[in-house]
């Protein structure tokens, strides 16, 4: 299999797992519990354009939700690829 085909399959697997995790809502409780803490910490960072607190909370919630799902999908794709490699080279 060519190198570009392998990377295309990896990317497709990563996006599929990310989408499935986002639909399942598995990281929703974690993100919901951390949204005020992260927003409070980010209020100490000076920005050029201050945003209202409720807008920052919702933006941080969405960003963290995507980030947690992407990290989990990357880890799952890595583990899946290693398992397939071990099975093929057995």
Chimera marker file (.cmm) of the C-alpha trace (Angstrom):
<marker_set name="trace">
<marker id="1" x="0.000" y="0.000" z="0.000" r="1" g="1" b="0" radius="0.5"/>
<marker id="2" x="1.366" y="3.412" z="-0.899" r="1" g="1" b="0" radius="0.5"/>
<marker id="3" x="2.364" y="5.944" z="1.709" r="1" g="1" b="0" radius="0.5"/>
<marker id="4" x="-0.370" y="8.403" z="0.709" r="1" g="1" b="0" radius="0.5"/>
<marker id="5" x="-3.021" y="5.679" z="0.940" r="1" g="1" b="0" radius="0.5"/>
<marker id="6" x="-1.857" y="4.757" z="4.453" r="1" g="1" b="0" radius="0.5"/>
<marker id="7" x="-2.022" y="8.355" z="5.629" r="1" g="1" b="0" radius="0.5"/>
<marker id="8" x="-5.420" y="8.792" z="4.023" r="1" g="1" b="0" radius="0.5"/>
<marker id="9" x="-6.711" y="5.748" z="5.890" r="1" g="1" b="0" radius="0.5"/>
<marker id="10" x="-5.193" y="7.010" z="9.140" r="1" g="1" b="0" radius="0.5"/>
<marker id="11" x="-6.842" y="10.385" z="8.702" r="1" g="1" b="0" radius="0.5"/>
<marker id="12" x="-10.170" y="8.796" z="7.818" r="1" g="1" b="0" radius="0.5"/>
<marker id="13" x="-9.959" y="6.525" z="10.872" r="1" g="1" b="0" radius="0.5"/>
<marker id="14" x="-9.081" y="9.482" z="13.128" r="1" g="1" b="0" radius="0.5"/>
<marker id="15" x="-11.969" y="11.610" z="11.832" r="1" g="1" b="0" radius="0.5"/>
<marker id="16" x="-14.426" y="8.718" z="12.080" r="1" g="1" b="0" radius="0.5"/>
<marker id="17" x="-13.472" y="7.936" z="15.675" r="1" g="1" b="0" radius="0.5"/>
<marker id="18" x="-13.592" y="11.644" z="16.589" r="1" g="1" b="0" radius="0.5"/>
<marker id="19" x="-17.060" y="11.989" z="15.084" r="1" g="1" b="0" radius="0.5"/>
<marker id="20" x="-18.312" y="8.860" z="16.857" r="1" g="1" b="0" radius="0.5"/>
<marker id="21" x="-16.939" y="10.070" z="20.203" r="1" g="1" b="0" radius="0.5"/>
<marker id="22" x="-18.516" y="13.479" z="19.738" r="1" g="1" b="0" radius="0.5"/>
<marker id="23" x="-21.891" y="11.920" z="18.967" r="1" g="1" b="0" radius="0.5"/>
<marker id="24" x="-21.663" y="9.607" z="21.964" r="1" g="1" b="0" radius="0.5"/>
<marker id="25" x="-21.029" y="12.479" z="24.388" r="1" g="1" b="0" radius="0.5"/>
<marker id="26" x="-18.613" y="10.442" z="26.461" r="1" g="1" b="0" radius="0.5"/>
<marker id="27" x="-16.538" y="13.515" z="27.421" r="1" g="1" b="0" radius="0.5"/>
<marker id="28" x="-19.518" y="15.782" z="28.106" r="1" g="1" b="0" radius="0.5"/>
<marker id="29" x="-19.474" y="15.344" z="31.929" r="1" g="1" b="0" radius="0.5"/>
<marker id="30" x="-15.729" y="15.977" z="32.103" r="1" g="1" b="0" radius="0.5"/>
<marker id="31" x="-15.931" y="19.063" z="29.927" r="1" g="1" b="0" radius="0.5"/>
<marker id="32" x="-18.964" y="20.359" z="31.792" r="1" g="1" b="0" radius="0.5"/>
<marker id="33" x="-17.178" y="20.052" z="35.133" r="1" g="1" b="0" radius="0.5"/>
<marker id="34" x="-14.058" y="21.856" z="33.873" r="1" g="1" b="0" radius="0.5"/>
<marker id="35" x="-15.600" y="24.721" z="31.887" r="1" g="1" b="0" radius="0.5"/>
<marker id="36" x="-15.794" y="27.242" z="34.755" r="1" g="1" b="0" radius="0.5"/>
<marker id="37" x="-12.349" y="26.350" z="36.084" r="1" g="1" b="0" radius="0.5"/>
<marker id="38" x="-10.711" y="26.797" z="32.686" r="1" g="1" b="0" radius="0.5"/>
<marker id="39" x="-12.589" y="30.052" z="32.063" r="1" g="1" b="0" radius="0.5"/>
<marker id="40" x="-11.516" y="31.423" z="35.445" r="1" g="1" b="0" radius="0.5"/>
<marker id="41" x="-7.901" y="30.543" z="34.648" r="1" g="1" b="0" radius="0.5"/>
<marker id="42" x="-8.144" y="32.146" z="31.218" r="1" g="1" b="0" radius="0.5"/>
<marker id="43" x="-9.491" y="35.374" z="32.704" r="1" g="1" b="0" radius="0.5"/>
<marker id="44" x="-6.000" y="35.979" z="34.105" r="1" g="1" b="0" radius="0.5"/>
<marker id="45" x="-4.545" y="36.013" z="30.569" r="1" g="1" b="0" radius="0.5"/>
<marker id="46" x="-4.715" y="39.544" z="29.151" r="1" g="1" b="0" radius="0.5"/>
<marker id="47" x="-6.398" y="39.787" z="25.765" r="1" g="1" b="0" radius="0.5"/>
<marker id="48" x="-6.866" y="42.684" z="23.373" r="1" g="1" b="0" radius="0.5"/>
<marker id="49" x="-10.607" y="42.211" z="23.129" r="1" g="1" b="0" radius="0.5"/>
<marker id="50" x="-12.333" y="41.277" z="26.372" r="1" g="1" b="0" radius="0.5"/>
<marker id="51" x="-15.366" y="39.067" z="25.910" r="1" g="1" b="0" radius="0.5"/>
<marker id="52" x="-18.254" y="38.693" z="28.336" r="1" g="1" b="0" radius="0.5"/>
<marker id="53" x="-17.841" y="35.847" z="30.811" r="1" g="1" b="0" radius="0.5"/>
<marker id="54" x="-20.802" y="33.716" z="29.528" r="1" g="1" b="0" radius="0.5"/>
<marker id="55" x="-19.454" y="33.840" z="25.975" r="1" g="1" b="0" radius="0.5"/>
<marker id="56" x="-16.043" y="32.693" z="27.139" r="1" g="1" b="0" radius="0.5"/>
<marker id="57" x="-17.553" y="29.830" z="29.123" r="1" g="1" b="0" radius="0.5"/>
<marker id="58" x="-19.396" y="28.461" z="26.099" r="1" g="1" b="0" radius="0.5"/>
<marker id="59" x="-16.386" y="28.933" z="23.801" r="1" g="1" b="0" radius="0.5"/>
<marker id="60" x="-14.094" y="27.150" z="26.260" r="1" g="1" b="0" radius="0.5"/>
<marker id="61" x="-16.622" y="24.345" z="26.709" r="1" g="1" b="0" radius="0.5"/>
<marker id="62" x="-16.791" y="23.717" z="22.961" r="1" g="1" b="0" radius="0.5"/>
<marker id="63" x="-13.007" y="23.929" z="22.550" r="1" g="1" b="0" radius="0.5"/>
<marker id="64" x="-12.340" y="21.505" z="25.409" r="1" g="1" b="0" radius="0.5"/>
<marker id="65" x="-14.996" y="19.092" z="24.137" r="1" g="1" b="0" radius="0.5"/>
<marker id="66" x="-13.399" y="18.929" z="20.708" r="1" g="1" b="0" radius="0.5"/>
<marker id="67" x="-9.896" y="18.691" z="22.203" r="1" g="1" b="0" radius="0.5"/>
<marker id="68" x="-10.734" y="15.772" z="24.522" r="1" g="1" b="0" radius="0.5"/>
<marker id="69" x="-12.447" y="13.884" z="21.694" r="1" g="1" b="0" radius="0.5"/>
<marker id="70" x="-9.545" y="14.507" z="19.303" r="1" g="1" b="0" radius="0.5"/>
<marker id="71" x="-6.953" y="13.304" z="21.835" r="1" g="1" b="0" radius="0.5"/>
<marker id="72" x="-8.960" y="10.156" z="22.548" r="1" g="1" b="0" radius="0.5"/>
<marker id="73" x="-9.426" y="9.506" z="18.825" r="1" g="1" b="0" radius="0.5"/>
<marker id="74" x="-5.715" y="9.942" z="18.142" r="1" g="1" b="0" radius="0.5"/>
<marker id="75" x="-4.883" y="7.522" z="20.942" r="1" g="1" b="0" radius="0.5"/>
<marker id="76" x="-7.475" y="5.006" z="19.695" r="1" g="1" b="0" radius="0.5"/>
<marker id="77" x="-6.172" y="5.274" z="16.126" r="1" g="1" b="0" radius="0.5"/>
<marker id="78" x="-2.608" y="4.710" z="17.341" r="1" g="1" b="0" radius="0.5"/>
<marker id="79" x="-3.595" y="1.669" z="19.394" r="1" g="1" b="0" radius="0.5"/>
<marker id="80" x="-5.694" y="0.306" z="16.523" r="1" g="1" b="0" radius="0.5"/>
<marker id="81" x="-2.819" y="0.656" z="14.110" r="1" g="1" b="0" radius="0.5"/>
<marker id="82" x="-0.411" y="-1.076" z="16.506" r="1" g="1" b="0" radius="0.5"/>
<marker id="83" x="-2.864" y="-3.959" z="17.033" r="1" g="1" b="0" radius="0.5"/>
<marker id="84" x="-3.273" y="-4.405" z="13.278" r="1" g="1" b="0" radius="0.5"/>
<marker id="85" x="0.526" y="-4.308" z="12.856" r="1" g="1" b="0" radius="0.5"/>
<marker id="86" x="0.973" y="-6.965" z="15.570" r="1" g="1" b="0" radius="0.5"/>
<marker id="87" x="-1.674" y="-9.223" z="14.033" r="1" g="1" b="0" radius="0.5"/>
<marker id="88" x="-0.191" y="-8.934" z="10.545" r="1" g="1" b="0" radius="0.5"/>
<marker id="89" x="3.378" y="-9.620" z="11.711" r="1" g="1" b="0" radius="0.5"/>
<marker id="90" x="2.549" y="-12.566" z="13.928" r="1" g="1" b="0" radius="0.5"/>
<link id1="1" id2="2" r="1" g="1" b="0" radius="0.2"/>
<link id1="2" id2="3" r="1" g="1" b="0" radius="0.2"/>
<link id1="3" id2="4" r="1" g="1" b="0" radius="0.2"/>
<link id1="4" id2="5" r="1" g="1" b="0" radius="0.2"/>
<link id1="5" id2="6" r="1" g="1" b="0" radius="0.2"/>
<link id1="6" id2="7" r="1" g="1" b="0" radius="0.2"/>
<link id1="7" id2="8" r="1" g="1" b="0" radius="0.2"/>
<link id1="8" id2="9" r="1" g="1" b="0" radius="0.2"/>
<link id1="9" id2="10" r="1" g="1" b="0" radius="0.2"/>
<link id1="10" id2="11" r="1" g="1" b="0" radius="0.2"/>
<link id1="11" id2="12" r="1" g="1" b="0" radius="0.2"/>
<link id1="12" id2="13" r="1" g="1" b="0" radius="0.2"/>
<link id1="13" id2="14" r="1" g="1" b="0" radius="0.2"/>
<link id1="14" id2="15" r="1" g="1" b="0" radius="0.2"/>
<link id1="15" id2="16" r="1" g="1" b="0" radius="0.2"/>
<link id1="16" id2="17" r="1" g="1" b="0" radius="0.2"/>
<link id1="17" id2="18" r="1" g="1" b="0" radius="0.2"/>
<link id1="18" id2="19" r="1" g="1" b="0" radius="0.2"/>
<link id1="19" id2="20" r="1" g="1" b="0" radius="0.2"/>
<link id1="20" id2="21" r="1" g="1" b="0" radius="0.2"/>
<link id1="21" id2="22" r="1" g="1" b="0" radius="0.2"/>
<link id1="22" id2="23" r="1" g="1" b="0" radius="0.2"/>
<link id1="23" id2="24" r="1" g="1" b="0" radius="0.2"/>
<link id1="24" id2="25" r="1" g="1" b="0" radius="0.2"/>
<link id1="25" id2="26" r="1" g="1" b="0" radius="0.2"/>
<link id1="26" id2="27" r="1" g="1" b="0" radius="0.2"/>
<link id1="27" id2="28" r="1" g="1" b="0" radius="0.2"/>
<link id1="28" id2="29" r="1" g="1" b="0" radius="0.2"/>
<link id1="29" id2="30" r="1" g="1" b="0" radius="0.2"/>
<link id1="30" id2="31" r="1" g="1" b="0" radius="0.2"/>
<link id1="31" id2="32" r="1" g="1" b="0" radius="0.2"/>
<link id1="32" id2="33" r="1" g="1" b="0" radius="0.2"/>
<link id1="33" id2="34" r="1" g="1" b="0" radius="0.2"/>
<link id1="34" id2="35" r="1" g="1" b="0" radius="0.2"/>
<link id1="35" id2="36" r="1" g="1" b="0" radius="0.2"/>
<link id1="36" id2="37" r="1" g="1" b="0" radius="0.2"/>
<link id1="37" id2="38" r="1" g="1" b="0" radius="0.2"/>
<link id1="38" id2="39" r="1" g="1" b="0" radius="0.2"/>
<link id1="39" id2="40" r="1" g="1" b="0" radius="0.2"/>
<link id1="40" id2="41" r="1" g="1" b="0" radius="0.2"/>
<link id1="41" id2="42" r="1" g="1" b="0" radius="0.2"/>
<link id1="42" id2="43" r="1" g="1" b="0" radius="0.2"/>
<link id1="43" id2="44" r="1" g="1" b="0" radius="0.2"/>
<link id1="44" id2="45" r="1" g="1" b="0" radius="0.2"/>
<link id1="45" id2="46" r="1" g="1" b="0" radius="0.2"/>
<link id1="46" id2="47" r="1" g="1" b="0" radius="0.2"/>
<link id1="47" id2="48" r="1" g="1" b="0" radius="0.2"/>
<link id1="48" id2="49" r="1" g="1" b="0" radius="0.2"/>
<link id1="49" id2="50" r="1" g="1" b="0" radius="0.2"/>
<link id1="50" id2="51" r="1" g="1" b="0" radius="0.2"/>
<link id1="51" id2="52" r="1" g="1" b="0" radius="0.2"/>
<link id1="52" id2="53" r="1" g="1" b="0" radius="0.2"/>
<link id1="53" id2="54" r="1" g="1" b="0" radius="0.2"/>
<link id1="54" id2="55" r="1" g="1" b="0" radius="0.2"/>
<link id1="55" id2="56" r="1" g="1" b="0" radius="0.2"/>
<link id1="56" id2="57" r="1" g="1" b="0" radius="0.2"/>
<link id1="57" id2="58" r="1" g="1" b="0" radius="0.2"/>
<link id1="58" id2="59" r="1" g="1" b="0" radius="0.2"/>
<link id1="59" id2="60" r="1" g="1" b="0" radius="0.2"/>
<link id1="60" id2="61" r="1" g="1" b="0" radius="0.2"/>
<link id1="61" id2="62" r="1" g="1" b="0" radius="0.2"/>
<link id1="62" id2="63" r="1" g="1" b="0" radius="0.2"/>
<link id1="63" id2="64" r="1" g="1" b="0" radius="0.2"/>
<link id1="64" id2="65" r="1" g="1" b="0" radius="0.2"/>
<link id1="65" id2="66" r="1" g="1" b="0" radius="0.2"/>
<link id1="66" id2="67" r="1" g="1" b="0" radius="0.2"/>
<link id1="67" id2="68" r="1" g="1" b="0" radius="0.2"/>
<link id1="68" id2="69" r="1" g="1" b="0" radius="0.2"/>
<link id1="69" id2="70" r="1" g="1" b="0" radius="0.2"/>
<link id1="70" id2="71" r="1" g="1" b="0" radius="0.2"/>
<link id1="71" id2="72" r="1" g="1" b="0" radius="0.2"/>
<link id1="72" id2="73" r="1" g="1" b="0" radius="0.2"/>
<link id1="73" id2="74" r="1" g="1" b="0" radius="0.2"/>
<link id1="74" id2="75" r="1" g="1" b="0" radius="0.2"/>
<link id1="75" id2="76" r="1" g="1" b="0" radius="0.2"/>
<link id1="76" id2="77" r="1" g="1" b="0" radius="0.2"/>
<link id1="77" id2="78" r="1" g="1" b="0" radius="0.2"/>
<link id1="78" id2="79" r="1" g="1" b="0" radius="0.2"/>
<link id1="79" id2="80" r="1" g="1" b="0" radius="0.2"/>
<link id1="80" id2="81" r="1" g="1" b="0" radius="0.2"/>
<link id1="81" id2="82" r="1" g="1" b="0" radius="0.2"/>
<link id1="82" id2="83" r="1" g="1" b="0" radius="0.2"/>
<link id1="83" id2="84" r="1" g="1" b="0" radius="0.2"/>
<link id1="84" id2="85" r="1" g="1" b="0" radius="0.2"/>
<link id1="85" id2="86" r="1" g="1" b="0" radius="0.2"/>
<link id1="86" id2="87" r="1" g="1" b="0" radius="0.2"/>
<link id1="87" id2="88" r="1" g="1" b="0" radius="0.2"/>
<link id1="88" id2="89" r="1" g="1" b="0" radius="0.2"/>
<link id1="89" id2="90" r="1" g="1" b="0" radius="0.2"/>
</marker_set>
